[in-house]
Amino acid sequence: MTVSVTPPPILETAGVDPSEALDILGGALVGADDGELFLERSESESLVFDDGRLKSASYDATEGFGLRVVAGETAGFAHANEISAAALRRAADSASMAKRGYAGQVAEGPRATNQKLYDEVDPLASPAFSDKIELLSEIDAWARARDPRVVQVSASIVGERRAIEILRADGRLMRDVRPLVRLNVSVTVEKDGRRESASSGAGGRAGFETWIAPDRWQGQINEALRQALVNLDAIDCPAGEMDVVLAAGWPGVLLHEAVGHGFEGDFHRKGSSVFNGKMGQRVAAPGVTVVDDGSIAGRRGSLSIDDEGTPTSRTVLIEDGIMVGLMHDRLSARQLDARATGNGRRQSFAHQPMPRMTNTFMEGGKDSKADMIANTKRGLYAANFGGGQVDITNGKFVFQCTEAYLIEDGKITAPVRGATLIGDGATALTQIRMIGDDFAFDPGVGVCGKAGQGVPVGIGQPSLKIGGLTVGGTAVG
C-alpha cells in the first residue's frame, strides 16, 4: 500500500533561510515586471525487463533552482543544482541583467488555491524494488504464454516524485508534490518469417497500485498482442485522398500536435501561429469544441498549480467551431492583456516556463462510430497512432498509423500497414464531418516536446470522421 508522506521543505533542508531567499529575490525583482524563484527536488526510477531478464535499472535524484527576472519581453534566467544563499545571489545578479534600462513594477502574484489533484505519494517507495522486478518477470512470462507466436516481450515500469517550491516577490511560498507513474508492455510476434510489434502503456499521477493490478497489466498485454497479431495479416496501405475515421482516445494526439500548439499564447504573442487574428472566428466545423484542462484529478497532464504558481483550470479553446480562447503563462497573458490560465510549464528547474498544454481534448458529440463507418464508401479507419512530425507554426503534419484498416462500402475490411496521415491541422478541423459519442482519454502515456523541453500531457477525443485527408501508403490506390 502506498503511503502519502510529505517531503520536507526544500529551502530549509538546503540550509537556506526562506526570509533570506526572499530578500535576494526581492532585490532582483526591483524594477521588473515579474519573476520567481523555482526550486525542485526530484527522484525517479526506471526498470526495464527485456529478453527474459532485467535489462536495466536506473535511479536518479536531482535538485536545484531557477531564478527568473522578467522585464518587458526580456527574461533573465539563471539556474544551478546547488541550493545555497551564495548560489542564489549569483543567480540573482545574472538574471537582473534583464532589467538594464528598464523600469517596471512587479505584477500581482497568482491567486491562492487549495486545489489538490493528487496525493503526495512516493512511487519509488512502494512496491519494493524486488517486488517490481518480480512483477516485470511475471508480465514477461504471462505474455509469452498467451500465444505461441510471441517471440519477444519487453516491459518497463517508471516512477517519479517531484517536489517543487515557488517563491514569489510578495513572500508567498507555494509547494506541490507531483507523483507520476507509467507501466509499458511491448510484444513481438512472428508468423512465417514475418515479425510485427505493438505496445500498450498506462499511467497517471498516483502510486502504482492501480496500474499493477493483474487485470490492468494483463489487459495491456492482451491489447499489445491483439495489435501485433492484426499487423501480421496487414496488407500494404493504398495511397490517395480519402475519408478517415479516427478512433477515440489516443488518436487525439493528432489534434494535440497539429492544432493544440497553435493555441499557445507565446505563438500568438510572436505572431507565428496559423490561428493568429482568428479569435471569434470560425476555425472548425460546427460541433467541434476543444478544451485544455489541467485541473482533472489524477490525469497525466494535470497540475494543482503550474510552474509559475497559477492554479490550473479549464480553458475552452474552440467552442462549437469558433475560436474563443488561448493557453497562457503569465508573460503571454500580460503581453496580450489576458488572464493567465495555469499553462506556464517547464521541464525542470533548469528551464524557463512557457505556455504548454496540460490535458487537451475534443469533447464528444452525438454520432456513433458504427454510423461513421457505414457512411464511408472508401476510406481508412485509424485505430492507433505512433510517431509523427508537425510544423507548429503552420500545423502541417505527418502521422504514422500503428493500427489501421481499409473501409470499403461501409465496412471495415483488411488491416493495412505503412499508413500515414498527411495534412494540416487548420484544414483538418474544418473537414470534420461526424463527432462520436464515445469520448475517451488516452491511457496516460503522452509526452509533449516544445523548444527542447518535454512535459507529460493528457490527450483525448471521441471517434471522428474527417473528410478528404491525404493518406500516404505503399500500394497504388
C-alpha positions as CSV (number, residue, x, y, z in Angstrom):
1,M,0.0,0.0,0.0
2,T,1.3,3.4,-1.0
3,V,1.5,5.9,1.9
4,S,1.5,9.6,1.4
5,V,4.5,11.3,3.0
6,T,5.1,15.0,2.7
7,P,8.7,15.7,1.8
8,P,10.5,18.3,3.9
9,P,10.7,21.9,2.7
10,I,13.4,22.3,0.0
11,L,14.8,25.7,1.2
12,E,15.0,24.7,4.8
13,T,16.6,21.3,4.2
14,A,19.2,23.0,2.0
15,G,20.1,25.3,4.9
16,V,18.7,28.5,3.3
17,D,16.5,30.8,5.5
18,P,13.3,31.5,3.5
19,S,13.5,35.1,4.6
20,E,17.0,35.4,3.2
21,A,15.9,33.8,-0.1
22,L,13.0,36.3,-0.3
23,D,15.4,39.3,0.3
24,I,17.6,38.0,-2.6
25,L,14.6,37.5,-4.9
26,G,13.1,40.8,-3.9
27,G,16.2,42.7,-4.7
28,A,16.5,41.0,-8.1
29,L,12.9,42.0,-9.0
30,V,13.1,45.7,-8.1
31,G,12.1,47.5,-11.4
32,A,11.0,44.2,-13.1
33,D,7.5,43.1,-14.2
34,D,7.6,39.6,-12.9
35,G,9.7,36.7,-11.8
36,E,10.1,34.0,-9.3
37,L,12.4,31.5,-7.6
38,F,11.6,28.0,-8.6
39,L,13.1,25.1,-6.5
40,E,12.9,21.4,-7.3
41,R,13.9,18.2,-5.7
42,S,13.0,15.1,-7.7
43,E,13.6,11.3,-7.7
44,S,12.9,8.9,-10.5
45,E,13.3,5.1,-11.0
46,S,13.1,3.1,-14.2
47,L,13.2,-0.7,-14.6
48,V,13.2,-2.5,-18.0
49,F,12.7,-6.2,-18.4
50,D,13.7,-7.4,-21.9
51,D,14.5,-10.8,-23.5
52,G,13.5,-12.6,-20.3
53,R,15.8,-10.7,-17.9
54,L,16.2,-7.4,-16.1
55,K,18.0,-5.4,-18.8
56,S,18.4,-2.1,-16.9
57,A,17.6,-0.5,-13.6
58,S,18.3,3.2,-13.0
59,Y,17.7,5.7,-10.2
60,D,18.2,9.4,-10.5
61,A,18.0,12.2,-7.9
62,T,18.3,15.9,-8.7
63,E,17.7,19.2,-7.0
64,G,18.3,22.8,-8.0
65,F,16.7,26.1,-8.6
66,G,15.9,28.5,-11.4
67,L,15.6,32.3,-10.7
68,R,13.9,34.4,-13.3
69,V,13.6,38.2,-13.8
70,V,11.1,39.4,-16.5
71,A,11.4,42.9,-17.8
72,G,9.0,43.6,-20.7
73,E,9.5,40.8,-23.2
74,T,13.0,40.1,-21.9
75,A,13.6,37.4,-19.4
76,G,16.8,36.9,-17.4
77,F,17.2,33.4,-16.1
78,A,19.9,31.6,-14.1
79,H,19.8,28.1,-12.6
80,A,22.1,25.9,-10.5
81,N,22.0,22.4,-9.0
82,E,23.4,23.9,-5.7
83,I,20.8,25.4,-3.4
84,S,22.6,27.9,-1.2
85,A,22.4,31.5,-0.4
86,A,25.6,32.2,-2.3
87,A,24.3,30.4,-5.4
88,L,21.0,32.4,-5.2
89,R,22.9,35.7,-5.0
90,R,25.0,34.8,-8.1
91,A,21.9,33.8,-10.0
92,A,20.1,37.0,-8.9
93,D,23.0,39.1,-10.2
94,S,22.9,37.3,-13.5
95,A,19.2,37.3,-14.0
96,S,18.9,41.0,-13.1
97,M,20.8,41.9,-16.2
98,A,17.4,41.7,-18.0
99,K,16.4,45.0,-16.3
100,R,19.1,47.2,-17.8
101,G,17.4,50.4,-18.8
102,Y,14.0,49.1,-17.7
103,A,11.7,50.4,-15.0
104,G,8.6,48.3,-14.2
105,Q,6.6,47.2,-11.3
106,V,6.2,43.6,-10.2
107,A,2.8,42.3,-11.2
108,E,0.4,40.8,-8.6
109,G,1.1,37.1,-8.0
110,P,-1.2,34.3,-8.9
111,R,-4.4,33.8,-6.8
112,A,-4.2,31.3,-3.9
113,T,-5.7,27.9,-4.2
114,N,-6.4,24.8,-2.1
115,Q,-6.7,22.7,-5.2
116,K,-5.1,19.3,-4.7
117,L,-5.4,16.9,-7.7
118,Y,-3.2,14.1,-6.5
119,D,-1.8,12.7,-3.3
120,E,1.8,13.2,-2.1
121,V,2.7,9.5,-2.7
122,D,6.1,8.2,-3.4
123,P,6.1,5.7,-6.3
124,L,9.7,4.8,-5.6
125,A,8.8,3.5,-2.1
126,S,6.1,1.1,-2.9
127,P,6.1,-1.6,-4.1
128,A,9.6,-2.6,-3.1
129,F,12.3,-2.8,-5.7
130,S,12.3,-6.6,-5.5
131,D,8.6,-6.7,-6.0
132,K,8.8,-4.5,-9.1
133,I,11.3,-6.9,-10.6
134,E,9.1,-9.9,-9.7
135,L,6.1,-8.1,-11.4
136,L,8.1,-7.5,-14.6
137,S,9.2,-11.1,-14.7
138,E,5.6,-12.2,-14.2
139,I,4.4,-9.9,-17.0
140,D,7.1,-11.4,-19.3
141,A,6.1,-15.0,-18.5
142,W,2.4,-14.3,-18.8
143,A,2.8,-12.6,-22.2
144,R,4.9,-15.4,-23.6
145,A,2.3,-18.0,-22.5
146,R,-0.6,-16.1,-24.2
147,D,0.3,-17.2,-27.7
148,P,3.0,-19.4,-29.3
149,R,3.7,-16.7,-31.9
150,V,5.1,-14.4,-29.2
151,V,8.9,-14.3,-29.7
152,Q,9.8,-11.2,-27.7
153,V,8.4,-9.3,-24.7
154,S,9.6,-6.0,-23.2
155,A,8.1,-4.5,-20.1
156,S,9.0,-1.4,-18.1
157,I,7.9,0.4,-15.0
158,V,8.8,4.0,-14.4
159,G,8.0,6.2,-11.4
160,E,9.0,9.6,-10.2
161,R,8.2,12.1,-7.5
162,R,8.9,15.8,-8.0
163,A,8.6,18.3,-5.1
164,I,8.6,21.9,-6.1
165,E,8.5,25.2,-4.3
166,I,7.8,28.6,-5.9
167,L,8.8,31.7,-4.0
168,R,7.3,35.0,-5.3
169,A,8.1,38.6,-4.6
170,D,5.0,39.0,-2.3
171,G,6.5,36.5,0.1
172,R,4.2,33.6,-0.8
173,L,5.9,30.2,-0.9
174,M,3.8,27.6,-2.9
175,R,4.6,23.9,-2.8
176,D,3.5,21.0,-4.9
177,V,4.4,17.3,-4.7
178,R,3.9,15.6,-8.1
179,P,3.9,11.8,-8.4
180,L,3.9,10.2,-11.9
181,V,4.0,6.5,-12.9
182,R,3.8,4.5,-16.1
183,L,3.7,0.8,-16.9
184,N,4.5,-0.2,-20.5
185,V,4.4,-3.5,-22.3
186,S,5.7,-4.3,-25.8
187,V,5.1,-7.6,-27.6
188,T,6.7,-9.0,-30.8
189,V,5.0,-11.9,-32.7
190,E,6.2,-13.9,-35.6
191,K,4.5,-16.0,-38.3
192,D,6.0,-17.4,-41.5
193,G,9.2,-15.4,-41.0
194,R,7.3,-12.1,-40.6
195,R,7.6,-10.2,-37.4
196,E,5.3,-7.4,-36.0
197,S,5.4,-5.5,-32.8
198,A,2.9,-3.5,-30.8
199,S,2.9,-1.8,-27.4
200,S,0.5,-0.7,-24.7
201,G,1.1,1.7,-21.8
202,A,-0.8,3.3,-19.0
203,G,-0.2,5.6,-16.1
204,G,-1.0,8.8,-14.2
205,R,-0.4,10.9,-11.2
206,A,-0.7,8.4,-8.4
207,G,1.0,5.4,-6.9
208,F,1.5,2.2,-8.8
209,E,-1.5,0.3,-7.2
210,T,-4.0,1.0,-9.9
211,W,-1.7,0.0,-12.8
212,I,-0.1,-3.1,-11.3
213,A,-3.3,-4.8,-10.5
214,P,-3.3,-8.1,-12.5
215,D,-6.4,-7.2,-14.5
216,R,-4.8,-4.0,-15.6
217,W,-1.4,-5.3,-16.8
218,Q,-3.0,-8.4,-18.3
219,G,-5.3,-6.1,-20.2
220,Q,-2.3,-4.2,-21.5
221,I,-0.6,-7.4,-22.7
222,N,-3.8,-8.5,-24.4
223,E,-4.1,-5.2,-26.2
224,A,-0.5,-5.2,-27.4
225,L,-0.8,-8.8,-28.5
226,R,-4.0,-8.0,-30.4
227,Q,-2.5,-5.2,-32.3
228,A,0.6,-7.2,-33.2
229,L,-1.4,-10.1,-34.4
230,V,-3.6,-7.8,-36.5
231,N,-0.5,-6.4,-38.2
232,L,0.8,-9.8,-39.0
233,D,-2.0,-10.1,-41.6
234,A,-1.9,-6.5,-42.7
235,I,-1.6,-5.6,-46.4
236,D,0.2,-2.6,-47.9
237,C,-1.9,0.6,-47.5
238,P,-3.1,2.3,-50.7
239,A,-2.2,5.9,-51.1
240,G,-4.5,8.8,-52.0
241,E,-7.1,11.2,-50.7
242,M,-9.9,9.5,-48.7
243,D,-12.2,9.9,-45.7
244,V,-10.6,8.9,-42.4
245,V,-12.3,7.7,-39.3
246,L,-10.2,8.2,-36.1
247,A,-10.7,6.0,-33.0
248,A,-11.4,7.6,-29.7
249,G,-8.7,8.3,-27.1
250,W,-5.0,8.2,-28.1
251,P,-5.6,9.2,-31.8
252,G,-6.3,12.6,-30.2
253,V,-2.5,13.1,-30.4
254,L,-3.2,14.4,-34.0
255,L,-5.4,17.1,-32.5
256,H,-2.8,17.8,-29.8
257,E,0.1,18.3,-32.1
258,A,-1.4,19.7,-35.2
259,V,-3.9,22.1,-33.5
260,G,-3.1,22.5,-29.8
261,H,0.3,24.2,-30.2
262,G,-1.4,26.9,-32.4
263,F,-3.4,27.9,-29.3
264,E,-0.5,28.5,-27.0
265,G,-0.1,32.2,-26.1
266,D,3.5,32.7,-27.0
267,F,3.0,31.8,-30.6
268,H,0.3,34.5,-30.8
269,R,2.4,37.0,-29.0
270,K,5.1,36.4,-31.6
271,G,2.6,36.3,-34.5
272,S,3.7,32.8,-35.6
273,S,0.5,30.8,-35.1
274,V,-1.6,29.8,-38.1
275,F,-4.6,30.9,-35.9
276,N,-3.3,34.4,-35.3
277,G,-6.0,37.0,-35.7
278,K,-8.9,34.5,-35.8
279,M,-10.3,35.0,-32.3
280,G,-14.1,35.0,-32.5
281,Q,-14.0,33.5,-36.0
282,R,-14.9,30.0,-37.2
283,V,-11.9,27.8,-37.3
284,A,-13.5,24.4,-37.1
285,A,-16.6,22.6,-38.2
286,P,-19.8,23.1,-36.2
287,G,-20.0,21.0,-33.1
288,V,-16.2,21.0,-32.6
289,T,-15.3,22.0,-29.0
290,V,-11.7,21.8,-27.9
291,V,-10.6,22.2,-24.3
292,D,-7.4,22.3,-22.3
293,D,-7.9,21.4,-18.7
294,G,-5.1,20.8,-16.2
295,S,-7.4,20.5,-13.2
296,I,-8.7,17.0,-13.8
297,A,-7.8,14.8,-10.8
298,G,-5.1,12.2,-11.3
299,R,-4.6,12.6,-15.0
300,R,-1.1,12.6,-16.5
301,G,-1.1,16.2,-17.7
302,S,-2.8,17.6,-14.5
303,L,-1.1,20.0,-12.1
304,S,-2.5,21.5,-8.9
305,I,-0.6,24.7,-9.8
306,D,1.5,25.4,-12.9
307,D,5.2,26.1,-12.7
308,E,4.6,29.8,-12.0
309,G,2.2,29.1,-9.2
310,T,-1.0,29.8,-11.1
311,P,-3.8,27.3,-10.4
312,T,-4.6,25.1,-13.4
313,S,-8.1,25.5,-14.9
314,R,-10.5,24.5,-17.7
315,T,-9.8,26.7,-20.8
316,V,-12.1,26.4,-23.8
317,L,-10.1,27.0,-27.0
318,I,-12.7,26.3,-29.6
319,E,-16.5,26.3,-28.9
320,D,-18.9,24.9,-31.5
321,G,-16.2,25.6,-34.1
322,I,-15.5,29.2,-33.0
323,M,-12.1,30.2,-31.6
324,V,-12.7,31.6,-28.1
325,G,-9.5,31.1,-26.1
326,L,-5.8,30.7,-25.7
327,M,-3.5,29.0,-23.2
328,H,-1.3,31.5,-21.3
329,D,1.6,31.7,-19.0
330,R,2.0,34.9,-17.1
331,L,4.2,36.6,-19.7
332,S,1.9,35.9,-22.7
333,A,-1.1,36.9,-20.6
334,R,0.4,40.2,-19.8
335,Q,1.5,40.9,-23.3
336,L,-1.9,40.0,-24.8
337,D,-3.9,41.6,-22.0
338,A,-5.4,38.3,-20.9
339,R,-5.7,36.1,-17.9
340,A,-3.0,33.5,-17.0
341,T,-4.7,30.1,-17.5
342,G,-2.3,27.9,-15.5
343,N,-0.4,26.7,-18.6
344,G,3.1,28.0,-17.6
345,R,5.1,24.8,-17.6
346,R,8.8,23.9,-17.5
347,Q,10.6,20.6,-17.8
348,S,12.7,21.2,-14.7
349,F,14.3,23.9,-12.6
350,A,16.9,24.4,-15.4
351,H,14.3,25.6,-17.8
352,Q,12.2,28.7,-18.2
353,P,8.4,28.3,-18.2
354,M,6.4,28.8,-21.3
355,P,2.7,28.2,-22.4
356,R,2.2,24.5,-22.7
357,M,-0.8,22.1,-23.0
358,T,-1.9,20.0,-20.0
359,N,-4.8,17.7,-20.8
360,T,-6.1,18.8,-24.3
361,F,-9.2,17.2,-25.8
362,M,-12.1,17.5,-28.1
363,E,-15.5,17.0,-26.4
364,G,-17.8,14.3,-27.6
365,G,-20.7,14.6,-30.0
366,K,-23.8,12.6,-30.9
367,D,-22.7,10.3,-33.7
368,S,-21.8,6.6,-33.4
369,K,-18.6,5.2,-34.8
370,A,-20.7,2.5,-36.5
371,D,-22.5,5.2,-38.5
372,M,-19.2,6.8,-39.4
373,I,-18.0,3.5,-40.9
374,A,-21.3,2.7,-42.5
375,N,-21.4,6.2,-44.2
376,T,-17.9,5.8,-45.7
377,K,-17.7,4.4,-49.2
378,R,-13.9,4.2,-49.4
379,G,-11.6,5.3,-46.5
380,L,-9.3,4.4,-43.7
381,Y,-10.1,3.6,-40.1
382,A,-7.1,4.7,-38.0
383,A,-7.3,2.9,-34.7
384,N,-3.9,3.8,-33.2
385,F,-1.0,6.2,-33.9
386,G,2.7,6.0,-33.4
387,G,5.1,8.9,-34.0
388,G,4.5,11.9,-36.2
389,Q,6.1,15.2,-37.3
390,V,4.4,18.6,-37.1
391,D,5.4,22.1,-38.0
392,I,4.0,24.1,-35.1
393,T,3.8,27.4,-37.0
394,N,1.5,26.1,-39.8
395,G,0.1,22.9,-38.3
396,K,1.3,20.7,-41.2
397,F,1.5,17.1,-40.0
398,V,2.6,13.6,-41.0
399,F,1.4,10.8,-38.6
400,Q,2.2,7.1,-38.8
401,C,-0.7,4.7,-38.0
402,T,0.3,1.7,-36.0
403,E,-3.1,0.1,-36.5
404,A,-5.3,0.9,-39.4
405,Y,-7.9,-0.8,-41.7
406,L,-9.5,-0.2,-45.0
407,I,-13.1,0.9,-45.1
408,E,-14.9,-0.4,-48.2
409,D,-18.6,0.1,-48.9
410,G,-19.3,1.0,-45.3
411,K,-17.5,-1.9,-43.7
412,I,-14.1,-2.4,-42.1
413,T,-12.1,-4.8,-44.2
414,A,-8.4,-5.6,-44.4
415,P,-5.8,-4.3,-41.9
416,V,-3.1,-2.2,-43.6
417,R,0.5,-1.4,-42.8
418,G,2.5,1.7,-43.7
419,A,-0.4,4.1,-43.5
420,T,0.4,7.8,-42.8
421,L,-2.0,10.7,-42.5
422,I,-0.8,13.9,-44.2
423,G,-2.4,17.4,-43.9
424,D,-2.6,20.5,-41.8
425,G,-4.5,21.0,-38.5
426,A,-6.3,24.2,-39.5
427,T,-7.8,22.5,-42.6
428,A,-8.5,19.2,-40.9
429,L,-10.6,21.0,-38.2
430,T,-12.9,22.3,-40.9
431,Q,-13.2,18.9,-42.6
432,I,-14.6,17.1,-39.5
433,R,-17.9,15.5,-40.7
434,M,-19.0,13.5,-37.7
435,I,-18.2,13.6,-34.0
436,G,-18.6,10.5,-31.9
437,D,-20.5,9.8,-28.7
438,D,-17.7,7.7,-27.3
439,F,-15.2,10.2,-25.8
440,A,-12.2,8.7,-24.2
441,F,-8.9,9.9,-22.7
442,D,-5.6,8.3,-23.6
443,P,-4.3,5.7,-21.1
444,G,-1.8,8.1,-19.7
445,V,1.4,7.9,-21.8
446,G,1.7,11.3,-23.5
447,V,4.9,13.4,-23.6
448,C,4.9,16.7,-25.4
449,G,8.0,18.4,-26.8
450,K,8.5,22.1,-27.4
451,A,11.6,24.2,-27.6
452,G,13.7,21.3,-26.3
453,Q,11.5,20.8,-23.3
454,G,9.4,17.7,-22.6
455,V,6.5,17.5,-20.2
456,P,3.8,14.9,-19.5
457,V,0.4,15.6,-21.1
458,G,-3.0,14.1,-21.4
459,I,-4.9,13.6,-24.7
460,G,-8.5,12.8,-25.5
461,Q,-11.2,12.8,-28.2
462,P,-14.2,10.9,-29.4
463,S,-14.2,9.0,-32.7
464,L,-14.1,11.4,-35.6
465,K,-14.8,11.3,-39.3
466,I,-12.6,13.7,-41.3
467,G,-13.2,14.1,-45.0
468,G,-10.6,14.3,-47.7
469,L,-7.4,13.6,-45.8
470,T,-4.3,12.6,-47.7
471,V,-3.3,9.1,-46.9
472,G,0.3,8.0,-47.6
473,G,0.9,4.3,-48.2
474,T,3.0,1.8,-50.0
475,A,0.5,0.5,-52.5
476,V,-1.2,2.1,-55.5
477,G,-4.6,3.4,-54.6
